[in-house]
Amino acid sequence: MKVFTYGNTLNNSYYLTKFLRDKGIDAEMFLDNSSKYGQDYPWWEDTHLTPDTLPDWIHYYPFKPNFLFPNKEFKKMIVEFSKCDVALVSGWGPIVASSAKVPFFFFSHGADIYVTFLIEKIKKAIRDVFHFQKPSGIKSALLLGGKQRKAIHNADRIGILMGHQINNYVKKMGLLNKMVLIRLAWDIEKYKPQNSPEMEEKYNKFELVYFMSTRHSWKSVWDDLKGNDKFIRAFARFVKVKKPNVKLVCVRKGQDVSASIKLITSLEIENYVEWIDEINKDGIRAYNSLSNVIIVDQFWHDEWIKKFKEDIHYPRVGFGATGIEALCASKPLISLFFDEDFYDGNHPPMLSAFTEEEIYQRLVESLEMGEKGRNELGKRGYEFVKKYHGWENTVNLYIETLKEILDERAGKNNRSTSDAERTTQVHT
């Protein structure tokens, strides 16, 4: 089974290709410059890599493809991509795989399926303009949304990583019959705590350091729903009531950074907050390795139901990379979580919170549980993430699906051949 991957959102194709190869699968990755984000390239994850020192199983095409009107370079890439038995894709991968006319397994990271809902994007653009904001995502939706939707319909299987996509997107597209629930495959050991005397010395004067690497996107329910503002307000109450010796570290990343800075100033907690520039995975691992760190992820917008109307009772939210990496490092995690369906009905060992009040209570709990309690929670979180996200087991979900696709294709081909033979016999 020769497998080609494409769509390197947060380096997931890079991870998966490595894991597939470690499982003995003949897998290769295709990479171009379609993403404008540094976090979507192998050298963000493995800093020893450069565009000129990539392994031979990565086919790197240093150009930005025109998916609507394929240029010469893109056509060349498609010809090469067609030489696989089956493809594993995300992002614009359905267009690539459909153009190459190969069977494929599409797993969605969010935007790659949201872009196909043009009306939703137009409504968001109108709201942005009304609030004097620059519309985002409308160009891709107008130019490529239809082509992406058609390509997704060509998928043999659709892998879903987030519960809120099921009723709000997959069901509306009429593709539930192709859907499989999957989880991110992760190199757990790579994210275990690493000794960093310099980092420890910088932060050992604090009892706790709350590290929020999540991008700041919270003002509009129609944008990415990170809910940073809810945490900041709860944190302000926490430090004013409990007066702990703590520090909140935020990353200058996301469209609402300025709004977060203003909110922090208005709450008069600037002395408790440190801002750092965006960091790569080495930097994230360094903060996650602090002995006194608490990881903070996402909490969503309180009016989430306006965007995800099909999820009536609660927001279907699970782990992102931040949450997984926190548990890999055996650290306490404060975040929203409602996606037990992906984990055999189990809830991960973490400090779960959704409302501002719940976040405040989890902050108090993270302080009062003491070092022993935090270490115990971290150990249980590690065991959970190793079981459900450790690549050794999780990548088998992908392999089994890819094999199913090929078996089904082979069966259809055999039936087609038999039908053709019978037809020939009838007409002879």
C-alpha positions in Angstrom: 0.0 0.0 0.0 1.6 3.2 -1.2 0.2 6.2 0.6 0.7 9.9 -0.2 -0.2 12.6 2.3 -1.0 16.3 1.7 -2.3 19.2 3.9 0.2 20.0 6.6 -2.0 22.0 9.0 -0.1 22.1 12.3 2.3 19.6 10.8 -0.2 16.8 11.0 0.7 15.3 7.6 4.3 15.5 8.6 3.6 13.6 11.8 1.3 11.0 10.2 3.8 10.3 7.4 6.5 9.6 9.9 4.2 7.4 12.0 2.9 5.5 8.9 6.5 4.8 7.9 7.4 3.6 11.4 4.5 1.1 11.0 6.0 -0.2 7.8 3.7 1.6 5.4 5.2 3.0 2.2 4.2 6.6 2.9 5.4 9.9 1.4 4.4 13.5 2.0 3.7 16.3 -0.5 4.5 19.8 0.7 4.0 23.2 -1.0 3.8 26.8 0.1 0.0 27.0 0.2 0.0 28.0 3.9 1.0 31.4 5.1 1.6 30.1 8.6 5.1 29.0 9.8 3.5 26.5 12.1 2.4 24.4 9.1 5.9 23.5 7.9 8.2 20.7 9.2 10.9 23.0 10.4 8.5 24.5 12.9 8.3 21.2 14.6 11.8 19.9 14.0 14.1 22.9 14.0 17.1 21.0 12.6 15.2 20.8 9.3 15.3 23.4 6.5 13.8 23.5 3.0 17.1 22.1 1.7 17.5 19.3 4.3 14.2 17.6 4.2 14.1 13.8 4.2 13.7 12.1 0.8 10.2 11.0 1.6 9.0 14.6 1.5 8.3 16.0 -1.9 8.7 19.7 -1.5 7.3 22.0 -4.2 8.4 25.6 -3.2 5.5 27.4 -4.8 2.0 28.5 -3.9 -0.4 26.4 -6.0 -3.3 27.9 -8.0 -6.1 25.4 -7.2 -8.6 27.2 -9.4 -6.4 27.5 -12.5 -3.6 25.0 -12.2 -0.2 26.3 -13.3 2.7 24.2 -14.7 4.2 23.5 -11.3 0.9 22.4 -9.8 0.2 20.1 -12.7 3.6 18.5 -12.3 2.8 17.9 -8.6 -0.6 16.3 -9.5 1.1 13.9 -11.9 3.5 12.8 -9.2 0.7 12.6 -6.6 -1.3 10.2 -8.9 1.3 7.5 -8.4 -0.1 6.3 -5.1 -2.6 3.6 -4.2 -4.5 5.8 -1.7 -4.1 9.3 -0.3 -4.5 10.7 3.3 -5.3 14.4 3.0 -6.5 17.5 4.8 -6.7 21.2 4.0 -7.0 21.6 0.2 -6.0 18.0 -0.1 -9.4 16.9 -1.5 -8.8 19.1 -4.5 -5.3 17.6 -4.9 -6.4 14.0 -4.6 -9.5 14.5 -6.8 -7.3 16.2 -9.5 -4.9 13.2 -9.3 -7.9 10.8 -9.5 -6.8 8.7 -6.6 -8.9 7.2 -3.8 -8.5 9.2 -0.6 -9.3 9.6 3.1 -10.0 13.2 4.0 -9.6 14.2 7.7 -10.8 17.7 8.5 -9.1 20.3 10.7 -12.0 22.7 10.6 -11.4 25.5 8.1 -11.0 23.0 5.2 -14.7 22.0 5.6 -16.1 25.3 6.9 -14.9 27.0 3.6 -17.5 25.0 1.7 -20.4 26.8 3.4 -20.5 29.9 1.3 -23.6 31.5 2.8 -22.0 31.2 6.3 -18.9 33.0 5.0 -20.8 35.8 3.3 -22.8 36.4 6.5 -19.6 36.6 8.5 -18.1 39.0 6.0 -21.1 41.3 6.2 -20.8 41.3 10.0 -17.1 42.1 9.8 -17.7 45.1 7.6 -20.6 46.3 9.8 -18.1 46.2 12.8 -15.4 48.0 10.7 -13.3 44.8 10.5 -11.5 43.4 7.5 -13.5 40.4 6.2 -11.5 37.2 6.3 -11.9 33.9 4.5 -14.4 35.3 1.9 -12.0 35.1 -1.0 -11.2 31.4 -0.5 -14.9 30.6 0.0 -15.9 32.5 -3.2 -13.2 31.1 -5.4 -12.6 27.6 -4.0 -15.5 26.8 -1.7 -17.5 25.1 -4.4 -14.5 23.2 -5.8 -13.6 22.0 -2.3 -17.1 20.9 -1.5 -17.2 18.8 -4.8 -13.8 17.3 -4.0 -14.9 16.4 -0.4 -17.9 14.6 -1.9 -15.4 12.5 -3.8 -13.7 11.3 -0.6 -14.0 7.6 0.2 -13.9 8.4 3.9 -14.2 11.6 5.9 -12.3 11.6 9.2 -13.8 13.9 11.9 -11.7 15.1 14.8 -14.1 17.5 16.4 -17.7 16.8 17.5 -19.2 20.1 16.5 -18.5 19.3 12.8 -20.8 16.3 12.8 -24.3 17.8 12.8 -23.3 21.3 11.7 -21.3 20.3 8.6 -21.0 16.6 7.7 -24.7 15.9 8.2 -25.7 19.0 6.2 -23.4 17.8 3.4 -25.1 14.5 3.4 -21.9 12.6 4.1 -22.6 10.8 7.4 -22.3 7.5 5.6 -18.6 8.2 4.9 -17.7 9.6 8.3 -15.4 7.9 10.8 -14.4 9.4 14.2 -10.6 9.7 14.6 -8.1 11.3 16.9 -4.8 13.1 16.4 -1.9 10.8 16.5 0.9 12.2 18.7 4.5 11.5 19.5 3.9 11.5 23.3 7.5 11.0 24.4 8.6 14.0 22.4 6.6 16.3 24.7 7.6 14.9 28.0 9.2 17.6 30.3 12.7 18.5 29.4 15.2 20.0 31.9 15.8 23.7 31.3 17.7 25.4 34.2 17.4 28.8 32.5 13.6 28.6 32.3 13.3 27.2 35.8 15.5 30.1 37.2 13.4 32.7 35.4 10.1 31.4 36.8 10.9 29.6 40.1 10.0 32.7 42.1 6.4 32.1 41.3 4.2 29.5 42.9 2.4 28.9 39.7 2.8 29.9 36.0 -0.3 29.8 33.8 0.8 29.4 30.2 -1.7 30.3 27.6 -0.2 29.6 24.2 -3.6 29.6 22.5 -4.1 32.4 19.9 -6.2 35.3 21.0 -9.5 35.1 19.0 -12.6 35.8 21.2 -14.4 39.0 20.3 -16.8 37.6 17.7 -18.7 34.3 17.9 -18.3 34.0 14.1 -14.5 33.8 14.3 -12.3 31.2 16.0 -13.9 30.6 19.5 -11.0 30.6 22.0 -12.7 32.4 24.8 -9.4 34.1 26.1 -11.5 36.9 27.5 -13.4 34.6 29.9 -10.1 33.3 31.2 -8.6 36.8 31.6 -11.6 38.0 33.6 -11.6 34.9 35.8 -7.9 35.3 36.3 -8.3 38.9 37.4 -10.9 37.8 40.0 -8.6 35.0 41.1 -5.5 37.3 41.7 -7.6 40.0 43.4 -9.4 37.6 45.8 -6.7 35.0 46.5 -3.6 37.3 46.0 -1.5 34.4 44.9 2.1 34.5 43.7 1.5 33.6 40.1 2.2 34.8 36.6 0.1 34.5 33.4 2.2 34.1 30.2 0.4 35.0 27.0 1.6 34.6 23.4 1.3 37.5 20.9 -0.7 35.5 18.5 -4.2 36.0 17.0 -6.4 38.8 15.8 -7.6 39.9 19.2 -4.2 40.4 21.0 -4.8 44.2 21.2 -8.2 43.6 22.7 -6.7 41.2 25.3 -4.1 43.8 26.2 -6.8 46.4 26.7 -8.9 44.1 28.8 -5.9 43.2 31.0 -5.2 46.9 31.4 -8.8 47.7 32.3 -8.8 45.0 34.9 -5.6 46.4 36.4 -3.7 43.1 36.4 -0.8 44.1 34.1 1.8 43.1 36.8 0.5 39.5 36.7 0.8 39.1 33.0 3.8 38.6 30.7 3.6 38.7 26.9 6.0 36.8 24.7 6.4 36.6 21.0 5.1 33.7 19.0 7.3 30.6 19.6 7.9 27.3 17.8 7.4 23.9 19.3 10.8 23.9 21.0 9.6 27.1 22.9 6.3 25.5 23.7 7.9 22.4 25.1 10.2 24.6 27.2 7.3 26.3 28.9 5.4 23.0 29.2 8.4 21.6 31.0 8.3 24.1 33.9 7.8 22.4 37.2 5.2 24.9 38.3 3.3 25.4 35.1 -0.5 25.1 34.5 -1.5 24.9 30.8 -4.5 27.0 29.6 -6.3 26.2 26.4 -9.7 27.2 25.0 -13.1 28.0 26.5 -15.3 29.1 23.5 -17.7 32.0 23.2 -20.7 32.0 25.5 -23.0 32.5 22.5 -21.6 29.5 20.6 -25.1 28.3 19.8 -25.5 31.1 17.2 -22.8 29.5 15.1 -23.4 25.8 15.9 -27.2 25.7 16.0 -27.4 21.9 15.6 -25.7 21.2 18.9 -28.5 22.2 21.2 -27.5 21.1 24.6 -23.7 21.8 24.9 -20.8 22.8 22.7 -19.0 19.8 21.1 -15.4 20.7 21.9 -12.5 18.4 22.4 -8.7 18.6 22.5 -6.6 20.8 20.3 -2.8 20.5 20.1 -2.4 22.7 23.2 -4.4 20.3 25.3 -2.7 17.2 24.0 0.7 18.6 24.6 -0.2 19.6 28.1 -1.1 16.1 29.0 1.9 14.7 27.2 4.0 16.8 29.6 2.1 15.5 32.6 0.9 19.0 33.4 -2.5 20.2 34.7 -4.7 21.5 31.9 -7.5 24.1 32.3 -9.8 23.9 29.3 -13.3 23.2 27.9 -14.0 19.6 26.9 -17.2 17.9 25.8 -16.1 15.3 23.2 -16.3 12.1 25.3 -17.7 10.3 22.2 -14.2 10.2 20.8 -12.8 8.6 24.0 -15.1 5.6 24.7 -17.3 7.9 26.8 -14.5 8.9 29.1 -13.6 12.4 30.3 -9.9 13.2 30.5 -8.2 14.0 33.8 -8.1 17.8 33.6 -9.6 20.9 35.2 -12.6 21.3 32.9 -14.3 24.7 32.7 -16.7 26.6 30.3 -18.2 29.5 32.1 -16.2 32.4 33.7 -17.3 31.1 37.1 -16.1 27.6 36.4 -12.8 28.9 35.2 -12.4 30.9 38.4 -13.2 27.7 40.4 -10.6 25.7 38.5 -8.0 28.4 39.1 -8.6 28.2 42.8 -8.5 24.4 42.6 -5.2 24.5 40.7 -3.7 26.5 43.6 -5.3 24.8 46.6 -4.6 21.2 45.4 -0.9 21.8 46.1 2.1 20.4 44.3 1.2 16.8 45.2 -2.3 17.1 43.8 -1.1 18.8 40.6 1.6 16.1 40.0 -1.0 13.3 40.5 -3.4 15.0 38.1 -0.6 15.4 35.6 0.3 11.7 35.8 -3.3 10.6 35.2 -3.5 13.0 32.2 -0.4 11.5 30.8 -1.8 8.0 31.0 -5.0 9.1 29.3 -3.3 10.9 26.4 -0.9 8.0 25.9 -3.8 5.6 25.6 -5.9 7.7 23.3 -3.4 9.8 21.3 -0.2 7.8 21.4 0.8 7.3 17.8 1.6 3.6 18.2 -2.1 2.9 18.7 -3.9 5.9 17.2 -2.3 5.7 13.7 -3.9 2.2 13.3 -7.2 4.0 13.0 -5.9 5.7 9.9 -4.3 2.5 8.5 -7.4 0.4 8.9 -9.5 3.1 7.1 -7.0 3.3 4.3 -7.0 -0.5 3.9 -10.8 -0.5 3.9 -10.9 2.0 1.1 -8.6 -0.1 -1.1 -10.5 -3.3 -0.3 -13.8 -1.6 -1.3 -12.2 -0.2 -4.5 -10.9 -3.7 -5.3 -14.3 -5.2 -4.7 -16.0 -2.6 -6.9 -13.5 -3.3 -9.7 -14.0 -7.0 -9.4 -17.8 -6.6 -9.6 -17.4 -4.2 -12.5 -15.3 -6.8 -14.4 -17.8 -9.6 -13.7 -20.7 -7.4 -14.8 -18.8 -6.5 -18.0 -18.1 -10.2 -18.7 -21.7 -11.1 -18.2 -22.8 -8.3 -20.4 -20.4 -9.5 -23.1 -21.7 -13.1 -22.8 -25.3 -11.9 -23.2 -24.6 -9.8 -26.3 -22.5 -12.5 -28.0 
